[in-house]
Every structure is written in C-alpha cells, then in structure tokens.
Amino acid sequence: MNEDEKALLSSARLDDAWPLVELFSTIRREHPDDCNRAANHMIDRLKALGVPVKVYEPTLYLALPKGAHVEADGRTMFARPAPMSRPVPDGLNAPLVFIAKPVNPPPGWDPANAEMFGDNFDPAPGTPDLKGKIVVQLGMINSDRAAAVEKLGAVGIIFVNPDKYAHWGGGSYTWGTSDLEDLPHRPGIPSVAVNNADGKTLIALAEKGGSAEIVTKFETGWFKSILPVVEIPGTREPDKFVLLHGHYDSWDVGVGDNATGDACMLEIARLLWTHRDRLERSVRVAWWPGHSTGRFAGSTWYADEFGVDLARNCLAHLNCDSPGCRDATAYHLIPWMAENAGFVKGVVKDVTGQDAEGRRPHQSSDFSFNNIGITGFFSSSSRIPTAEIDKRGYYYVMGNGGNLEWHTDDDLLPVADKDVLLADIKVYALSVFRLANARLLPWDWRALLKEFDGTLAKYQAAAGTRFDLTRARDAVGKLDAALSEMAAALEAGRVKPDAANGALHDVSRLLVPLNYTRGTRFRRDLGGHTAPLTPLSAAAELDRYPESAMGFAQTQLRRGMNQVLAALDEARARVERVAG
C-alpha cells in the first residue's frame, strides 16, 4: 500500500457506522414508509458529517408481503410468501406432488410451442405429471424453479427449507419494475417457503396423494421511495467514477442484511469525503430501496435513469451486502468477474493478509448493470470459515456472512460484529480508493478470454458436429493477441495509460454483456440463471432437443455466434487502434 492508502485505512472508524447499525436494528424496513424514515435518518447523519448527499425519489412497483400460510394435514403451517409471485388471498387448494430434483425445461420450450418439439417430447424426463398440482420441493425460494414448474402446468410451489427457519426469498423472474415486455413473464403461480419440519409433513402427505391450500397476501402498487447518493468528485478525471452501492430496505430489521452494509457505506462516504483531495476519479455511494420487495427495483431504476452516464463513465460497481457479520473472518467466496479477480485478491491480501477465493456472480444482489457492460464484484465479502461451517453443520445461505439468521426475523443486532465490520470497511474502502486512483485500470481481460476459451471448449464437446464454434475460439485468440500487444506497447512507453484505459473501458462494455446477459444494452434481463458466454450457451443443451427441434436451436446459435463475433471483433479493433 502507498502512503495515501495507509492514511485512508488508518482513519477508518466505527464512531458513526455502529450507531447506524444499532438504529436500524430497531426499524423494520419492509414497507416504504418505514424505509423512507430509515433513509432520512441516514441522510441526516451524512449531512451532520459534512458529506453532501443527493436525494432522488423514484416511484417503484413493489409487492409488500402481508402474510402467508399453508393449510394441510388438519393444521395451519407458517409460510414465507415470495414477493411478486401470484397472490392467492382466498386460498388455492390442489393436490400435492413432491419432486426431489429441480426440473429445468430446455430453453425455448413452452406449452404454446410444444408441438414444434414433437408429439413425444418430454421436457422434464422422470418428472411426474405436474398439471394442476402444488409442487413440494427441497431448497430455498427460487424463481427459476418456480418458472420451470409453472411451464409444466403446476399451480403453486412450496419450498422446503433445510432446518428450523423458513427464509424469505424473491419469487419474480423479472428484474426491477417491469416494462411492457416483462409483464408476460411475471409469475403466474404462488410461491412460499416452509421450515423443514412442516416440509416433511407435506412431503409425506404428497406421497399419500393428499392436498394442501396455499394462502398468500400482498399489498402491491406504486410507492414513492427515497434513494440517497453521495457523489465525491475526483481531481483529475471527475466524469469517470466508481459506484459503491447496497440496499437499505430489508426483511424485518435485517441487521446482517443489510444494516451492516449501510453502515459500511456510510463510513466509506465519510472517509472518502475527508480524503477527497487524494481522489483522481470520482466515487458515487448509493443506497437502494426496493431490493427485497421489488426485485432490485431501486438499482434498476438508477440504471434506467442514468443509463447513458453509467455507460460512458462508470469504471466498475461494487455491491455492499452483508459485511460485518458474526464470525465471518474468511474471504473465500467473494463474487467477482474473471477480469477483476486479481485486483480483488490484491486488496484482500493487503488489508487482511488472506488469500481470497471467489466465484462467478449470481443473477442477484443488485447486479443491475450487466447489460450496460460494467464489470462488478462483491456482494458478500467476509464469510464464516469453511471448517467452522462444516463443524456447525450449517447449510449455505447467500448473506449474513453464512449465519443462518439470513432473511429471517432473527436477523437482529447479535448477528453483527464490530471487529469484522471494521475489517470489511477497510476492504471496501481500499477497493474503491485504489480503483479511483489506478494509473491503469486493473481489469485483466486476458483472464476473461481464457475463461471464454475454456467455456467454448466445453460447449464444443457438448455440441459435437451439430454446431461449429471454431470461429468464436479464433476470435478470442485474436483479441487475446491484441491485448498482449497493447500491454507490450504500454511497457515500452509507446502507449499512454489514459489511451489504454479508454480501450479497456470499451472492452468492458462489449465483453461483460456476452458473459452475463441475453437482452439488449439498456433493457435488464429476466432474473433467471445465465450460463457463461450466454449467447452460445444453447450449445451445451443440444442433447435435450429432439431432432424435430434441432433446427430451432441451431438458428439460435447462429444468431448468438454473430453477437459474439461482432463484440470480439469490435473489441479487437478498439485495442489495435490504441496499440498502433
């Protein structure tokens, strides 16, 4: 670390952050009225620290849960309703069916076009008839699984959670506030979660041919929300900025998810404002509403409202979700994109001395900027060490550092930890500060291209002779060579860092969407799973299509190939222009 970085971290403190955690531990932040009250507290604290804050007031479409239960076996079972799923306030009664494995109809299959796949096509081999049934399935609430069983004719789904808790979860396949093209994809069946004991009762009942009734209640509509943003101007390139962001609405009081994150960002806003004369580029710190009840509605609104500015000027986004939780002292499961993994590892090593490990980001956690082409990392940061997780017998949860109170009413003040929070504040602060001051943007696009080549090799092995991916692999190799030439020109002083940064920025806008999206640049994808090199991912699925449908899949791949080749060729041309 250089002296400016050391000075930044040495002045990190909890004097303002921890009182915000304590305050938020007393405020339920589900309903917009409560969220707005919490946001105003945060805004007042920023102003008291001398940090200027812009306040936006978007109107978001939200689904606020008002209760749910399952009637079965002569009793009422507590349930968590999945927001944005179909409300059934008067109840929905149907036979139960238990399916042990998730079903996943191949992409493109739908009852409306099933005849094109052939009369004998089975989209879910081994799955019992789901038509008119309520599916019981193991696992957390999952919109992909709900959409899959809906396609197969199910009228509802009950997720059986692993232990004593029934966890909240998002039920919508759409992302943020829907537009007209999203509306047909909104869930048409109710989704709920129950705890393991009640789930076992339902499984046994399903195996006997029994029925159950699902009741879910929501308050849905358009709600004015508060979205605070701190903008700290850079001294050399003020138009370029790093975006640090996280949600402040929560289930119940949500201490570990995400009061600790809100406090972390509050302290970083204070730190960076204090050290603003040491920032070469700008930093924005944003607190989102509508994360839980609107399927990332706040961050999606920001991406919609400021899409062109983000496309031109945002260098990277860092999501701050569930830092500072009890016993979370390891950094072994950080969401990062391949191109920024090396940078994140360096930051974690410098702050904590640990060797960080990571994974591909899920379609979650306010990663609402993939279509625009902005590289991103974090959402979770510190986690309970793996050995301790195994010792305790914990199952996986996305947030709270691995603590099982995640997305429950028990996510209270004891979940937070002061020492862990201070460590995470330093990790996030150094990441933002180092990015804002980087002479050369630290994105290793050759690492992503290595990932692309591996993905294409796997897809080719699966596709066999049915589709040829050679042109894509050749284009990856040519771009890799161009990036290598630009790096050599930089080393020799023939290319200036600012010129290289322009090329690296353009590469980001072209390659990130290839790896994470199906949609267009300024329309957010649906919220389902996206495979690597998404436009060509059908190559891995060809065994699932009958011969009568093969032509449709190959047509999709030809179009996907054009998208991939165009992006890779444009990226290569941009790099070659800079490299001379």
N, C-alpha and C positions, 0 to 999 in steps of 0.2 A: 504493500500500500504506500502511496505517496503521502506527503505531509498534509495536504488538504483532506484526503480521505481519513487519515488518522484523526485530524481535528474534528471532522464531522462526527465520527463514531464516538469520540471521547465526550462529546457534548450531548449524546443521546441520554434520555432520562424517562422516568415514569411519572413525574410530578403531575402531568396533565393527562397522560394516557390512562393511568389506572383509575383515577376518579371517573372517567367516562365509562370504563368497564363496569364500575360499581353502580353508576347511574342507570346504565342500560339494563343491568340485571334486575331493575325494578320496573321497567317499562315493556309491556307486551308490544311487539312491533309487527303485528299482522295486519290490522285494519289501517287504512291510510290516515285516519285521524290520529292514531297513536304514532304511526311512523312520522307524520309531519311534526308532531310535538317533539319527538326524539331528534329529528333533523334540525329543528330550531334550537334545541339545546346545543347541538354540535356547532351550528353556525355561530351562536353567541360565544362559545368557547374559542373558536378560531379568531373571531374579532377581538376578544379580550387579549389574545396573544399577539395581536397586531398583524394577523395574517388576513389579507383581503380575500373575500370569497364571493364568487358569482352564484346567484341562486336562480335556477330555472324551475318552471312549474309545468311540467308536461302533464297532459291528461292521458292516463293509461287505462287499458281494459284489463280488469282484474277479476279473479274468482276467489272470494273470501270464504273459506270453509266455515260452516255453521253447525257441523255435527254429522256423524255417520254411525251406523251400527249394522250388524248382521243378525238376522233372526234365524235361528236354526237349532235343531235338537231340543226344542222347547224352551230356549232361553235367548237372551239378548247378549251379543258379544260386542265389545268396544271395537271400533274400527277407525282408521285414518282415511279420510277421503282424499283422492288425488285431484288437486285443483285443475280446472279446465276440462276434466272428464265430464261425462254426461251426468247432470243431476237427476236423481230419482227421489224427490221428497216424499212421494206417496208409496214408494217401495217398488221393487222389481223382484218378482218371485219366479224362480226357474229351477230345473234340475241341476244338480252339481255334477261336474266331471273333473277328476284330478288328472293332470298330466305332469309327469315327473320331469320331463325335459322341455325346455323352451322350443316353441315352433317358430320357424322362420321361412315363410313362403319366399321363393326366389324373387328378386327384383322384377317388377313389371307384372307380376301375377295379380289378378284381381278377379273377383267373381264375374264382373261385367265382360271381361275378355277371355274367360277360361276356355271358351270353345276354340280359340286360336292356338291353345296349347295341346289340343287333342282331347277326345272324349274320355280317355282313360288316364289322363294326367292327374297325379296325386301331389298336391303342393306341399304336403306335410306327411311323408311316409311314416307309418306306425302310429300316427296320432288318431285317437278315437274321433267319432263324429262330434263336432262342437256346436252344431246348429241348434240354436235355441237354448243353449246351456250356459251356466255360470262356471267359468273355469277357475279351479283352485290350483295355484302354482307356488312353488317354493321360491323365495327371493324377495328383494326389495321392490317397491313400486317402480315399474319400468315402462315407459311409453312405447318403446319398440315392441315389447312383448304384448302389450295391450292392443296395439295396432295390428299385430300379427293374428291374434285370436279373433279380433273383430272381422278381419278379412275372411276367416274361416267360419264365420256365422255365429260366434259366441255373442251373448247378450250382456255379459258382465265378466269381471275378473277379480278374484280375491288373491292377494299376495300374502303368503305365509312367511313372516319374518323369523329370523333364526332363534330368538330367545324370548325374554320376557317383554321386550318392547315391541310396539307397533310404531314404525318410523314414518314420518312424513315423507312424501316424495312427489315429484312433478308428473302429472298424468298426460300432459299435452304433447302431441307430436309436432305441433307448430312452435315457432320460436318468437317470443315477444308478442306484441299486439299484432293480430292477424291482419293481412290485407285481403283483398277480394279473392286472390288466387289461393291464399292459405285456407280460406273458410271451409272448402270441401274436405280438408284434411284434419279438421278438428275431431276429437274423439267422439264416437257415437255410442259408446258404452260406458257404464260406471266402472271405476277402479277404486279399490280400497285395499288397505293393509290390515292384517290382524296379527296378534302375537302368536308364538309358536304353539302354546297350549291350545288356544282356540283353533288354530290352523289344523292341528292333529285331529281335533274333533270333526272338523269339516272334511278332512281327507277320509276319515273313517266313514262319515255319512255319505260322501260321494261314492265310495266303493260299495255301499249298500243300495245305491240308487236313490238316495234322498235328495231333498230340495232345500233351498235357503232363500231368504229375502234380503236384498241389499237396500239400505236407505241412505241417501246422501243429500245433504242440503248445503247450498251455497248462496251467497249474496254476490251477484255478478253485475258488472256495469262499468261505466267510465268514471274514474276517480282522479281528481287533481292531486298531484303528488309534488314533493319537493326534491330537487336534485342539486346538491351543492357541488361546486367545482372550484378548487383553488388553482390559480394559474400563476406560476413563478417564472418570470421572463429570464431567458438566457442573455448573456452579454455579447456573444459573437454571432450566433445564429438563432435569433429569438423566434423565428417562424417554425423551426423544427422543434419537436417536443417528444418527450417520453410520457406515456399515460400510465399512471398508477391508479388502480380502481378496485372497488369492492362494494358489496351490498350492505345496507344498514337495516333493511327490513329483515325479519326473522320469524321462525316459528316460536310462538310464545315469547320469552325474553331472549332466547338464543344467545347465551354468553359466548360459547366457543364458536358459534356460527350465527352471527359474525360480530358480536360486540368487541371481541379482541381485535379483529381486523379493522374495525372502525377506529379503535384507539391507536392501533399501529399506524394507520394513515394520518391520523391527527398529529401524532408526534413527528412523523416524517415531513408533513407540511410545515410544522414549526421549525424543524431542523433546516430544511432546505430554504425556507424564507430567511432564516438567520444567516445562512451561508450563501445567499443568492448571488453575491458578488463573485463567487467561485464557480458559478454555473455558466458554461459556454452555450448550452442549448436550454430550451425551456422545459418545464415539468408541469404537467397537469395532474391533480389529485381529485378523483371523482368518487362520490358516494351514491350508489344506485338504490332507488326504490323499485318495487315490483319484481324483485328477483324470485321470490318464493311463490307469490300468488299470481304473477303474470308471466312466468316462464322467461325470466331475464328481460322484462319489459323496459326497465329503466335504461340499461346499457344499450338495448336495441334502439330505443328512442334516440339516444345520443348518437349512435352510428347512423341513423337515418337523418337526423337534424344537421349533423356536421360531417356527412359522408365525404364530401369533396375535400374539406380541410384535412380530415384524417388521411385520406388517400395521398394528398400532396405532402403532408408534413409529419405524420406520426411515425416515429422510428421503431417503436415497439410498445406493446402493452403488457403490464404486469398485474395479474389478478391477486388480490389480497383477501384470502378466505381461510378462516380458522387458524391463524397463527396463535402462539402464546398459550397453548393448552397443556394441561397437567401431564407430566411425564413424557412430553413429546420432545425428546432431546436428540433425535436422529434425523438425518436428511437423506433418506434412501428411496423416496417415492415421489420425487418432485415432477410435476407435469412440465415438460419442455418439448419444444420442437427441435428436430435434429440440428438445425443451423445455430441454435443458441445454447446447446448443451454444454459446450466447452466454456462459454462465458459464465454460465451459472455455476458450473463446477469451480471455477476460479474464485468467484465471490464467496461461495460457501467455505471453501478451503481457507481463504484469507480471514474470514470472520470467526469461524468455529474450529478450524484445523481438521475438519472431517472431509472425507472423500464422498461427495454426493453421488447419488444414483437417481435415475429418472425413468419416465415412461412417456408414451405418446399421450397428449391431452385428449380427454373425452369430449364429447359434444355436451358440455355443461359449463357451469361456473363462470358465466358472463364472458365466455369466449365468443363475443358477438361481432368480431372484427375479421374473421377468417376470409369472408368473401371479398373484403376490401384488399386483402393481401398483407395484413400487418402481422409480423411474427410476434409470438407471445409465449410467456412462461409463467410459472407458479399457478396457483390457486390454493393448493395446500403447499406448505413449506416443511415445517418440522413435524415429525411423527413419532409415536411410541416405538422404540426399537423392536425389530422383528422378534428377537429372542424373548422379549418381555410379552409381546402379543401372544406368542405361542405358549408361554408359561401360564398366562391368564386364561387361555382358551378363547380369546376374543375373535369374533368374525370381522370381516372387513366392512368399514364404513368410510365414506368419502371424506368427511370433515372431522372437526374436533380433535385433530391430531391422532385419530384412531380410538378415542374414548367413545364408549357405546352410548353415551347420552345424546349423541348427534341426532338432530331432528326429532327430539322428544321434549316433553315438559320438564325433564330433569336436567336440561342444559342450563344449569344455574351457576352462580358465582364459583363454587368449588371446582368447576371444570377449568377455570383459568389459572395461570401460574405466572407470577411476576417475573421470575428469572428467565423463563422460556420466552415470555413476551418481549423482554428487553433484547434477548439474543435475536429474535426474529425481526424486531425493529431494525437492528443493525444489518441483518442480511438484506432486507428490502431496501433500506436507505443506501447501502453501498451499491446495490444493483442499479438503482435509479441514478445516483450521483455519477457512477462510473460511466454509465451509458451516455448521460448528458454531456460528459466531458471527453468521450473517446475521440482520439485523433482520427482513428479509422474505425468505422462501425464493425463490431466484433462478430458479425454473422458469418459462419463458415458454411457457405453454400455448397462447397465440395462435399461436406459431410452429408448434406441432404441428398446430393446427387448419388453418393454411394448408397444411401438408403433406397433411392429410386431404382438404382440398378439391381439391387437385391430384390426389391418388390417385383420388378419386371421379370426377373429370372423365375421367381415363384409363379407368377401369372402365366408365363410361357409354358412352364412344366405342366400346369393345370390345363391350359388350353390345347396343348399338343398341336396337331396340324389344323385345328379348326380356326385358328387366328394367329397371324404372324406379328409379333411385337418387335421385330428387328429394327425397324425404323426408329422407334422410340428409344431403344437402347443406344443406337448410333447417335441420336440427337443428344442424349445425356452425355455421352463421351465427348462430343464436340464442345458442349458448354463447359464441361469439366476442363478441357484443354484451354479454352479461352480464359477461364478464371485463373488457371495456373499461369498463363502468360501475363495476365494483369498483375498478379502477385509478384512476378519477377520484375515487371516494369516498375512497380512501386518500390521494390527493394533497390533497384538501380537508380531511382530518382527520376525516371522518365515520366512518371505519372504522379500527380499531386493527390494527397489524401482526399481533398474535397471532391475532385473529379471521380475518384474511385467510389466514394460514398454515394454519389449520385447513381452510379451503376448498381451498387449493392442495394440501394433503395428500390430501383426499378426491378431488379431480380426478385426482391421480396414480393412486390405486387403481382408478379407473374407466377411464382412457384408456390407460394403459400396456398392460393386457391386450388391448385392442382392436387394438393395433398389432403385437403380437408373439406372440399365443397363440391356440390353438384349444381348450384344455382348460378345466377348472374352476379356481377360485381356489387351491385347495390341492393340486391334482394337477399335477405338472410335465408339460408337453407332451412328445411324442416329439421327438427331436433333429433333425428334418429342417428344410428351408427353410420359413420363414414369410414370406409376402408382406405388404406393408403393409396395414393395415386388414383383418386376416386373415379375419374372419367374412364379408366380402364379396368376397374375392379370386377366388372362382369366376366372378365377372362377367367377368373378363379371359380366362377359359378357354372361354367358351361355343362358340367356333368349333370346339373339339376334340371336342364331343359330337355324336353322330348324333341325328337327330330323335327316335328312339325313347327316348333317354336325357335329352332336354331337360327333361322334367318333373321328373326327379330333381334336376337341377342347380338348377332354379328353386325347388324346395322348399327346398333348402339355402340359397339366397339369401334366401328369405322368412324363414327362421329366423335367418339371420345379420343381416338387417335389424332384426328385433326386438331382438337383442342390442345392436346398435349404437345404435338409437334409445333403448332403455332406459338405457344408460350415459350417452349425451349428455344426455338429459333429466334424469337424476338429478344429473349434474354441474352443469347449469344451475340446477336448483332449489337446490342447495347454495350456489352462488355468489350467487344472487339473495337468499337469506336473509341472507347476510353484507352484501351491498351495500345492503340495505334497499329 
